[in-house]
Amino acid sequence: MDRGRLPPVVALLLAVSSLTPATGLAETVHCDLQPVDAEVTYITSWVPEGCVAQVPNATLQVHILFVESSREVSQVELTIQKSKQNGTWPREVLLILSANKNVLLRLQAPGIPLNLAFDPKMVIFQGHPGINTTQLPPFTTRNQLLDWAETKGPTASIAELTDPQSILLRLDQAPGAPSSCSLELLMDMGHTLEWRPLTRAPVRGCRLEGVPGHKEAHILRVLPHVGTEARPRTVTVKVELSCASGDPDAILILQGPPYVSWLIDSNHNMQIWTTGEYSIKIFPEKNIHGFVLPDTPQGLLGEARRLNASVVASFVELPVANVVSLQAHSCGEHRLPFPCPLLGSVAPGRLSATGHCVSRAVMSAAPRRHLPGPPHEGSESSWVRKHLVPGTQGGLTAGLCRPAGGGLQTSPAPVQTTPPKESCNQELLLSLIQPKCSEGIMTLVLKKDLISTLQCTITSLTFWDPSCQAEDRDDQFVLRSPYSSCGMKVKENVVNNEVIINLLSSSSPQRKKVHCISTEGLHFQLGLFLSPHFLQASSTIELGQQGFVQVSMSPSIPELMLQLDSCNLDLGPDADTVELIQSQAPKGSCVSLLSPGPGGDVRFSFLLRGYMVPTPTTGTLSCTIALRQKTWSLEVHRTISMRLNIVSPGLPDKGLVLPAVLGITFGAFLIGALLTAALWYIYSHTREYPRPPP
């Protein structure tokens, strides 16, 4: 019925009801929310598990990230920032990254002395100037990793992230944080860490039945965290509506807990309806009081209808976030599933401003005739217009819906609704090419399940020399070659080559340079010294004496870096092995890492216990070293050892070490000199002088 024909009393009642709160009306709103093609992303500081601590006086600051991925291969962007204000900063930052599946890491840490510790089997990091890398030991539990991190320095933050797309880590001291990091479930990391999930927030929409016009509503509902301490926060809401013809008739409804305020950044003029307080980005200092809104989905839908919205273009429910970004198509056309009187349910269709629907390639009751299928090339929309637009090909229609009281209406041209096929992620594929080097052979292994996950089809995989083809095994491709063939080039013990991949989806091959470290011609020395000056090596140490160990490489190559992974002293079958270095960290308070030598030699000291039962007489000092390339994630492990003689201060027939020999020699000389002086003194005062003759 036309409202203009209603009796005056009825029209007045309808006008009054439209101005009153719609709490009761919201429960009866019929709006079937269905997925729509709008996109909502958000940035949050909440993590499933984490902690933050203050470590203001630490020379080394430790941060730990646990990345839990649901995909076999994912890409993560990590940015580390420090405050622009003057303050005390640690001399070094250790970031420990643990991942359960393959992760391609893109890292930015400008001006930060960073050491990145990760497992190269799971984390793919191409290297970056100024960033040192450390290989994580093979931990089996998370507690083992946390215990290892405690040996490095005080922990400033720990966070577990599920499917992150980007992470921002700030090194500022967290005010009010405890002095130690104790893990808590559902933790708000505050200013220390923010992250963007890879999974988009589900967006739904619907048409509000019985409301004329084409005013659209965008509804964002922020859900409170149950059982956690609430703190005041501002949520930045960025709204981008695509409409080339001008500003759409739209309303933005924001509902959240009482402690949430809003900062709105929109590219179009729109009506704003929020809880709490809100401000506009162009006038951030002006706070505007909001309204009391329902806290249920049905209540918010009723609020949109009360504000004369005919379409809910987007409805999103999110946990408390810092930034929310909404991108949606507007201008009165929305891709929504809705009932079509002529065709029944059509999903997804295209909803025009007048409420009509257009489906793909559907026909009215016109006489059937054979239609050619859409060609493989070209626009499917063109095919639809050619064969199904009214007035062509025997009066076939394109599924236009007739309004209740009108004739056939025109509609926008049909659009492509077939989802595009996912193409091969070539960047991630190239990141999976990580050579393994051992015994003069370079080997590359690509697992077929990872290749399939990336939607890639490999037609050939070779080195620079195309005659060196990869072997197609059961579940993987294997490409291997010795350092002397397949176009290998060796320069300063670094082996270089290029891998060429031909893909079914690409006309041009993909190329990636690969490298190995050759230890041919390199010599490693392990030496024991009895003074911190490292002047003269010794093969004997006394119980209770401090020893100084040096690991060196010759010739010295600037591009290669020597690191000490582990060291131990084996005292034989009757005594326990003494662990000195474990996972690049000193084991116990009697072991200390020292500054490197002039040529990059690795040094540490240890104190041997003074009493052992049974007393050992010999021992074997063994160290595992890692030779790493400074600009790539390459490493070679070697184990070197030396035999030591161990003497006890209580044995009369023990051999003498050099300091003891020097001490005894100097003592004997001093005693001899004193005795000589004493005898001369006695002689000069006791001898009788001859009397002169009378």
Buried (B, 14 or more C-beta within 10 A) or exposed (E): EEEEEEEEEEEEEEEEEEEEBBBEBBEEBEBBBBBBBBBBBBBBBBBEBBBBBBBEEBEBBBBBBBBBBEEBBBBBBBBBBBEEEEEEBBEBBBBBBBBEBBBBBBBEBEEBBBBBBBBBEBBBBBBBEEBBBBBBBEBEEBEEBBEBBEEBBBBBBBBBBBBBBBBBBBBBBBEEBEEEBEBBEBBBBBBBBBBBBBEEBEBBBBBBBEBEBBBBBBBBBBEBEEEBEEEEBBBBBBBBBEBEEEBBBBBBBBBBBEEBBBBBBBEBEBBBBBBBBBBBEEEEEEBEEBEEBBBBBBBBBBBBBBBBBBBBBBBBBBEBBBBBBBBBBBBBBBBBBBBBEBBEEBBBBBBBBBBBBBBBBBBBEEEEEEBEEBEEEEEBBEBBBEBBBBEEBEEBBBBBBEEEEEEEEEBEEBBEBEEEEEEBBBEBBBBBBBBEBEEEEBEBBBBBEBBEBBEBEBEEBBBBBEEBEBEEEEEBBEBBBEBEEBBBEEEEBBBBBBBBBBBEEBEEEBEBEBBBBBBEEBEBEBBBBBEEEBEEBBEBBBBEBBBBBBBBBEEEBEBBBBBBBBBBBBBBEEBEEBBBBBBBBBBEEBBBBBEEEEEBBBBBBBBBEEEBEEBBBEBBBBBBBBBBBBBBBBBBEBEBBBEBBBBBEEEEEBEEBEEBEEEEEEEEEEEEEEEEEEEEEEEEEEEEEEEEEE
